Each structure stands twice: as C-alpha cells, then as structure tokens.
Amino acid sequence: MQRTKISFAILAAIVGLGTLLSGCGDQEEEVKPTASSSSPSTDNPFAKKMKITMFNQGTFNAAAPIPPRDEDIQRQMLEKAMNIDLDMTIPQAGQSTTKLNTLIAGGDIPDLLFLKSRSDLAQYYDQGVLADLTPYLDQFPELQKRFSSDSWEAMSYQGKTIGVPGYDNVNGISRSFFIRNDWLKKLNMEVPTTPDELFEVMKAFTEKDPDGNGKNDTYGFIGGMNKEGSLQTYGFDSLMWMFGVNPPSAIEVKDNEPVFLFIDPKMKEALAYINKMMAANVVDPDWVTMTSPDLLDQKLFKGKVGFMIRDARRLEPDYQQKMKEISGEVPEWIVIPPMVGPYGDQIVERKSFQGNSWAISKKADKDKIIRILSMLNYLFTDEEAYPNFAYGIKGIHWDVVDGKIKNKTSELSKEMKEKYLWVDHYRMPRRGDDAEYFSFQNPKTAEAFVNNQQYVGPTLPGNLLTADPSDTLATDRSRFINESLVKFMTGKDPLSNWDNFLQTLDTKFDMKKYKETAIKQFKEAGLIK
C-alpha cells in the first residue's frame, strides 16, 4: 500500500468570524448555489435535481426529532445550494451499527454515510460498500485545505482516500494546566515554566500552608488513572509529555523508524520525575482512587490541591459556583502554558486522531459522488454558510453584533433550546478551535482555549495502526506495560530494574512481534520506506 499521492496542506489560520457575513442580507439571500462557492465545475453544475440519502450518526443530538422540511432551515439551505432532495436518517443512540448493517444487508445503502471510526471505514470499504474518492478530490482544493494533513492521512487506506474527515475533534481545552494563582502570590512565587520550577512550586504548595489555615492539609498535585489502570487523560500523562513521552500506545516515527514512546529512554526520566514527586509527598495520596473525571473535579472544587490537569471549562460560572458551595470560596485558578521540558517539548496534548469520517456508497455514480463532495465542500468551506450550521439559526442562536458574529445559544431559555434541538444535526462543520462556537461565558475560558491551541502537538502516527488478530498477547502486554509504569513511578519497583522490564517485554510478551507488525503497517501507509 502506497501513501495517497494527493497533497494536503495544513490549514494555516482560521478566518476571523467577524468577516463571515459581510454583505449578507436576509436568510433567503445568504445561500447562493454558485459554482464558485459550492462546486469546482463550470456553468450550471447543478441543473439536474438529485436525491441524496444521508445516514447521519454524526449528529450532536441523536434524540432530537427531525423537523418537517418547511421548518428545517438548514436542510432548506443545503437543498437550495446543491439542488437536491435530502433524505436524512438519524439512528438512535446505541443502534447505529445495527441500523446501518440492516440497510446494507437489504441493499439499501445510503448515498452518504457518517462513520465513527477508522476501523468501520476500512471494514465497509473491504466489504465493497464504499467508493474510492481518490479520483475526485483534486477537484476540491478548498475541502482538502479545510482539514489537516494528519486528518486526511486517517482517510487513507490501501493507497486510496476512502473518506472525508467527519468533523474536527476539539483540542486544547480538556487537558488544561490549572494552578492556584492566589497560592503563588501568597508564597511570593512565579508561574512555573519548567519541570524543575513546577516541582518547587508543588513542594511549596504542600509544605508552606498556602491556604493559611495552620493545617498540613494541602498538596501540590493530584492525578489518577482509569478503572482499567491506564494513566492516560488523568494528569500523569501530561507530566510525561514534558519529557516527550506517553503511555501506550504512543508511537512516533523518526528517521524512518518507529519510536515506541512508552519504552523510550526518556520515559525512564519521566518516571523518575514523578517518583521524585511521590517521594516528596507532593502528590495527594488519594490519587489511587481517582478513577473518573468527576472524582478529580471534587478535588478541584475542594481547593486543597494547587496544580491539576483539568478542562478549561471549569472556569465557567457553573463550576465556579460549585467551588463556592463545596469549599466556601472561589479559588483564583488560572490556566498556564505547559512546562518546557528538558528536550524542548511543550505539549498540552496531542491532536485527537481523526476517527470519524464521511463515506460515499460505491453504488453512487460519478455525478452523485461529485454532488455529494460539492455538498461537503459547501458545508465545510463556505464562510457565509458556516454560522448557519455551526451555531444554528440566525436571529435565534446567533446574530451580528457590532459587525461581529455573536453566538447567543447560552442566552436562550430552556424552552427555546429544546424547541430547536434539531439544529444539532447540522453542527458538524464547526471548527474545533472556534471559541465563539462554545459560547464561553467567562472570558478567561475563551482565552485559555485559544492560548492552548499553540501547544497541541500533531497526531501520533501510532493511531493509524490496527490490531493484529494473531497477536494473542496484545491485551496482556498492554496491561503489563501500564502496571510496570505505575510501579516505577510509585517506587514499588526501582528504576534500576528498567532493563529487566524491557527484557520481560521481549521474552514474555513478544515485543518483537508487536514492533514487526507496527513496521509492516507503517510501510503500507508510506510512513516508513
């Protein structure tokens, strides 16, 4: 398998939302089915009306009923712009796969399918359900530019591009670096910028009574691990990123070789750092019970920990109120940039893998494929159409205020929100770094979200790997790696045993086979020659 030859440019900048609707008039005038905005073809490309069936499990609210056509403004916009009759199916939550497989088995394959995972995309292509889109995408350069190169890489399979990215994943918010600025001020300390500085701050937060209650009841940090024993997403992984490594299955490709970050020598340094934290008692001992985000939130609300990795939306008024109710105060939490590690790494998180996609039925002829790709091109690249799909209905969910778009969704009454739940069926074009879309109520939340974007690293190529059915040790190997990392960072197993850990991986868990499988798939994807 060769890497797709289509060249995909990374979207360099998001157009300022304040310019989106310059010159727009009423709703009926906002959508113009012109070739320049909707299709690369020539004169009157949509002269023939066409029916398009869509299986939309990418909706942001599967429970919302589909309104009648005369009430469905977004549907009307799509149909007018593309000269189509759009027949959309919204499967109920938990029934998507069964519903789609039933349609496929009956030969009633939808023209356009939203798929939630790359494995589904590959599986349905192997079954002969999906079309190869490679011959058509060169006609849609704006659509290619709309998504990053790694998002398009996820659409590549067996040397062909078999899907269009479904929607942007949201990055730069869920793993924000929270610190108690009021504690820093009281202890006359600066915002830390390196791992060493961070350690000194955490140590002071633990030992110098930053809340001034005369009790030894504060800690510098708390993280956790999920119920499966994985350290990912609960805070410790963010500390590891300071050293450029992460738990399984983080795999990079450098110098034409795979780099398994969970056994990289730098992982040993990361574990030594966390072990130093444990030995100095700066980590709240309750970390071993932190198996869900809700439990970590309770620690945030109680205000007895000075540094945490949490979602920036914890700065929003609802969460601020919870802090006041639980701890009696609203601590001065601020979101700071991630530390600059010893190797220059400054990572808040890695860009989420582009698992979701739009695929087109193999039964669709050339004209229908072009029409569907034109619709996706319109949805994702037309700047005038953008707020009508990302935010909702003009005059209700958003409006133009002082020449700029203002998302008013958070201001709507509960009744109005419920009345227009169906607009969630069309929000897929919203950009993952669009702060206006989220309608943050606290300016500090929006500021943190925007600032974090520069510290979102590219997606790791290891995400492209698919499970090897013949690798019977995969589950046990992953469990052993996770358990070993925890033992090293807690000191239950000294880091002097690191080489023994690597040897056990080779001899007992056939790490060689895992590496060979990864190399084979990277070669097939064109990532290794």
N, C-alpha and C positions, 0 to 999 in steps of 0.2 A: 504493500500500500504506500503510495506516494502522497506527500502533503499536497493539498489543493494548490493549484497554481494561481488562484485569484489573489491579488494583493489587497489586503485590508488595512487601511490606515486607522490609527487610533484617533478617536475623536478628541481634538486638542482642547476645545473650550465649549462651554455651553452658552448659547446666545442669551444675552440679557433679556429677562422676561418682560422688562418694561417696553421693549420694542416689538413685541409679538403682534399686537393688534393695531399698529399704526395704520390709519386709514380705513379701519373696519367700520361697517355700518350695522344694520340690523342683522338678526340671526340668519335670515334668508340670504343675505349678501356675503356672509362670511366664508361660504364654501363655494369655490368656483372650480368645476370639473375641467380644468385646463390641462393640456399636455405638459406644461412646464412644471406644475405642482404635483401632478398625480401620475404621470407616465412619461417614459422616455420616447414614446412613439411619436409619429408625425400627426398629420391632420385627422381630427375627429377620431381618436383611437378607441373611443367607447361608444361608437354609433349603434352597435348591436347590444340590446339589453341582455343581461346574463343572470342566471340564478346561481347563487353561491350558498352552499350549505357549510355551516361552521360548527365544529364541536369545541365549545369554549369551556374547558375546565381550568382556564387561566383567570377566570373571573375572581375578583377580590371578595365576592359575597355570593356563594352558591345558593344560599337560601332565599335570595331576593327573586321574586317572580319577574318574568319578562313582561313588560307592559305592552299594550296594543301598539301597533305601528304608528297610529296617529298621535300617540303620547311620547313615543320613543324618539327624542330629538337626535340623539347620537346615531341611532340606526338610520334615520332620515338623512343625516349628513353623509354617512357612508354610501347609502344607496344613490343619493344625488351625485356625489363626486365621482362615483365609479360606474353609474348607470347599471345598477344591479338590483336584484331582489335578494335580500339577505335573510336566510333561514337559519337562525342560531339556536343551538341546543345547549342548555346549561345542565350538566349532570349534577345530581345531588351529592353532597359531601360523602365520601366513602364508597360511592357507587360508580365512579368514573371509569375505572378499568373494566368492570363488568359490563357497563353500558356500551363502551366503545367496542369491546370484543364481540358483543352481541350484534352490533351493527356490521362489523367487519365480516363475521360469520354468515350474516344474511346477505352479503354482497352490497350492502347499503353504506359504503364508505363515505364519510363526509369529505367534501372538497378540501376544506381547511381544518386542520387538527391542531389543537394546543396540547403538547405533551409535557409532562412534568419532569422527566429525567432523560439523560442521555442514553441510558440503557433501554428505555422504551423506544426512543428514536431509532436506535440501532436494531432493536428486535423487530419492529414493524417494517423497517427497510429490508431486513433479511427475509421477512415473510412475503415480500413483494407487494406490500401495501402502499409504500411511499415512493414519490417521484424523486429523481435526481435533479437538483436545481442548478447544478453547476453551469449548464449551457445558457442560463438565463440571467444570472446575477450580474454579469458585466454591464447589463443594460440599466442597472440601478445603483450607480455610484454613490448617491446620497444615502441609500439604505445601507450600503457597505460601510460608509463612514460613520453612520449613526452608532454602531456598536464597536467595541474594542476588538483588537486582533485576537485576544485570547477567547473572547465570546464566540467569535467566528470559528476559531480552532475547535471549539467544542461541537460545532455543527459538522465538522469534517469526519467522514467515516469511509474507509476503504478507498481513499483518494478522491472522494466526491463530497460535495456540500449537499447535505440532505435535509437541512432545516434552516430556518431564520431564527435568530435569538428571540425568545418569547417576550421577556421584559427584563429591565435592569434589576439586578439584586441591589439591595440597599446596604451600603458600606459606610464606615466612618461614623457610626453612631452607637452601636450596641456595645462596643468594647472601648469606651472612653476612659481616660486616665483621670479619676477623681481624687482630689486631695483637699484636706481641710485647711483652707487659707487662713481661717481665724487662729488655728493652732500654729501655723507657720509664723504669723505675726506675733503671737504671744511668746514664742520661743526665739523670736528675732532670727528666723531662718528664711532663706530664699527658696523659691521653687526649684526643685532638683532638676538637673538636666542630664545626668549620667547615672549609671548603676551605683557607683560609689557614693555619690551625693544622695541618691534615693535611700541607700542603706542607712546613712547617717540620720536622715530625716525620720525614717521609720523607727530607728533606735530611740531618737529623742521623743517621738510620739508615745513610745512605750514606757520610757523611764522618767520623763520630766513632768508628769502630771499636767498635760496640756489643757485639760478641761478645768483645772483648778479646784477640784473637789477634795483634794487631800487624800485620795484613794489610789491604789495601784490597780486601776481598772480600765486602762486604755491600751490599745495595741496599734502597731504601725501598719499592719496589713492583714487582710483575710482573703482567701480564695477558696476553692473547693474542687470537687470532681463529681461527675455524674454517677448515676447508680451502677453504670457498667464499669466504673473505675477509670474512665478516661479523664485526662487533665485538660482536655480542650474546652475552650469557651468559658472557663470559670475563674480565670485570673492568672493561674500559674503559667499558662501557655503564653500570656502576654509578657511575663518576665523572661521566658525563654527566648522570645523574639528579640529581646535586647542583645542577644548573642547570635542572632540569625538562625536559630533552630526552633524546632517544634516537634511535639509528639507525633506518632504515626497517624496517618500515613503521608507525612510531608516529604515529598521527593522533588528535588530540583534537578535540572540538567545543566552542567557546566563543563566546558572543554570536551564536549562530545561524550560525556559520561554521566550516568545518573548519580546524584548525591542524596543519600538517604539521611535526611537531617536528624532523624531520631537516634542515629548511631554515629553521627559525625563527631569528630573530636571536640568541636565547640559545644556539643550537648553536655559533655563532661564539665565544661566550665560553667554552663548554665545551672547544672545541678549543684555544683559546688557553691554557687552564689545563693541558691535557695536553701541549701543546707546551712550556710552561714546565717541566714535569716532565722532558720529554725533553732539553731544553737543559741542565738542571741535572744530567743523568746519574743521576737518582734511580730510573729505570726500568731493571731488569735487561735488557741488550741481547738476551738470549735470548728476549724476548717474541715476536719474529717467528717463532720455531719452536714456540710454544705453541699447537698446533692441536687439542689434545684435553684433556679434564679430567685424564686420567692423567698427562700431562706437567706440568701445573700442580701436581698432587699431589706429584710428585717434588721440585719446588721447595719445597713446604711442608715435606716430610719432611727435606730437607737443612738447613733452618733458616738460610739465608743471605739471606732476604728478610723485611723487618719488617712489611709490610702487604700483605694479599691479600684477594680476594673468593673464599671457598670455602664448601663445605657445612658447616653446624654439626656434622654427624655426624663430622667429622674430629676432634672432641673425644672420640669414643668410644674405649674401650680398644684395639681392634684397630688403629686408626690411630695411637694414641699409641705402641703397640709398634713400628710401622713407623718412626716418627720416631726411636725409640731405636736401632733396628737400623741405620738409614741414617746418622744424624748423631751417634750416641753419646750423645744426651741427649733429654729430652722438654722442648722449649721451653715457656715459660709463655704459650701462646697464649690470648687471651681474645677473646670476641665483643663488639663495642661497637656502640652505636647508629649509624646512618648520619649523616653530617655534615648540618648545617642549611645549605642553600645560600643564595646571596645573595637569592633570591626567596622564601625560606621553605620551600623543598622539603626534605623529609626522607624519602627513599624507599629502602627496601631492595630492593624490586622491585614490579612491578605484578602484581596478581592475575591468575593464568593464565586465559586465555579458556576458557569452558565449551564445549568442542567436543563432548564425549561426551554421550549422551542415551539415554533410554528412549522408544521409539516404539511405537504400537499399530497393529495391522493394520486397514486400512479394512474388512476383512471382518467384524471384530468388531461384534456388535450392541451396543445401549446397555447392556444388562445386563452383558455381558462387559467393556466398557470401564470401567464403574463398579467391577466386581470387581477388575480389574487396577489401577486407580488406588487402590482401597482397599488392595491389597497393597503398593503402593509407599508409600502413606501410612503403613502399619504398619511397613514396613521402615525408613523414614527418620525417623519421628517418635515411635514408641513407645519410651519411655525404658527400660522393663523389658526389652524385646526387644533394645535396642541392643547391649549387650556380647556377647550370644549370636551376633550377626552380625559385629560389628566385630572382636572379639577371638577368638572361637572357642567351644569347648565348656567350660562351667563345670566346675571341678574339674580340668581339664587345662590349658587355655590361660589361664584366669583364675579368680579366686576373690575372695571378700570377706574382706579382712583389716583388722581393727580398724575395721569399719564402712565401709571404702572398697574400691573395686574395685582389684585388683592384677592387672596383666597379667603372666602367668608364662611367656609364649611364649619369651623369651630364656633361660629356665632349663631348657627341655626338652632332652632328649638328641636327638642326630641321628636316632636310630631313631624316637622319638616324633614329631618334626617331620615325618618322611617318612610315617609312618603316617597322619597327619591333614592331608596336603597339600590335600585336597579342601575344607577349610574356606575356602580362598582363593576358592572360587567364590561366596562369600556376603559378602565383606568390604566390598562397595560402600557400605553405609550409614556406614562410618567417617568421622568428621568430619575435615576437612583440617587443623584446628588442635588435634586431640586428641593431646596429648603422651603420654598413657598408652597409646594405640594403638601408638606406635612403640617402647614399652618401652625407652627410653633407659637405658643402664647408667651413664652419667656424669650426675649431677645438673646439671652445667654445660651439657650439651647441651640438656636439657629447659628450663632457664632461658633459654638463648639462643633456642630455638624459640618459647617463649611471649612473650618480650620483643619479638621481631621482628615479631609479628603486628600491633602497632600502627603499624608502618612499611610495611605492604603497601598500596600505593595501589590504587584501583579499576581495573578492566579498562579499557583504552583502547577507545573505540568503533570505531577503525580495524580492530579484529579482526573486525567484522561484515561488512566488505567482501569481496565475492567477485571473482575475477579476471574482467576483461573480455576475452572471446575475441578481440575485434577490436583489442585493444591489443598490437600486434606488437612494440612497443618495451619492454615491461614488464621482460623479463629484462635487456636491455642497460642500461636506466635504473637498475635496482637495482644492477647491477654498477658503473656509473659513480659512483653516489652513495657506495657503500662505498669504492671506490678513492679517491675525492676526499677523503672524511673522513680516511682514513689518511694521505694526502699532507699534509693540513693539520696534523694533529696531530704528524706527524714533522718538519714543516718543509720537506719536499721541495717543497711548494707554499706560498708565503707567504699568510697570511690576507688580505693586501691584494688577493688575487685572488678573494675570496669572491663579489663581484658578477659576475665572469666565470663562476664556477661556476653561479650561479643563471641567468644568461643562456643558458649552454650547455644547461642542463636544459630551458629553454623552447624554444630554437630547434632543437636536435638531437634531444632526447628527448621532445618534445611533452608537457611537464609540464602544459600547459593541458588536454589531453585527459584526463590522469590526474585532475586536480582536478575536471573536469566529471563524470567517472564517479563519483568519491567523493561529490560533492554530490548527484548523482541518487540514489545508493543510500542516503545518509543521509536524504534526503527521503522515500524509500519506507519507511524504517524509522521515520520520525517523529522523527528526531533533529534535523532541520533543517526549518523551516517554509517 
